[in-house]
């Protein structure tokens, strides 16, 4: 289930059962001190939010084209922040449509059309970032594991992390280990984050993590994120060379983990 706050209408987190893609309401920590009552205005806002999510879900499942401008206008009318739209609606629906395709319930064309729509929305939310200037401090280098071709999650991660004030360089394709080592050596990021779509891609990350240990200024932390390590996914025991890696099952935990690694 996808938990949203009934009062501020901000995305909170996903909760069990993870495979059930419906909006569920609660109260976030920021709204608890206010002691507000759940009245008619809050009920109406919650119903409108759930109806909007359902319309996006129908678009995804039906493979029907949709107007980006309509989605953006409706989300603004409802007071949904771009970050909440990305993380609390689009990301779960991408996962749901992928699961439906894997089960043969929708066509690959349907999946691609919705992915294209999300990609179009992402382009509106955040223009592709340029590489940091030489010598500029870099907090995080993000990239997919070499055989991972899914990039929408990385683009969402970049947008969210940049909104927290982190400097982020994102690669949308996996690169060979020597190239990656050279890039890490040049930028000296505080952390390196890999998006892992399948458990067997961990082996490539392990190889890179081992190589980075021998740099003069290795990253303080290596992070693993992506579909393969979501709370409802099982990852095999990491090899010994990945003892420095940290699983990130909720993207919002990453800034704090990176800050802790800097101490």
Secondary structure, DSSP 8 states (H G I E B T S, - for coil): -EEEETTT--EEEE-SSTT---EEEE--HHHHTTT----HHHHHHHHHHHHHHHHHHHHHHHT----HHHHHHHHHHTT--HHHHIIIIIHHHHHHHHHHHHTTSS-HHHHHHHHHHHHHHHHHH--------TT---SEEEEE-TT----HHHHHHHHHHHHTT--EEE-SS---HHHHHHHHHHH--SEEEEE-SSGGGHHHHHHHHHHHTTSTT--SEEEEESGGGSTTS------GGGTTEEE-SSGGGHHHHHHHHT-
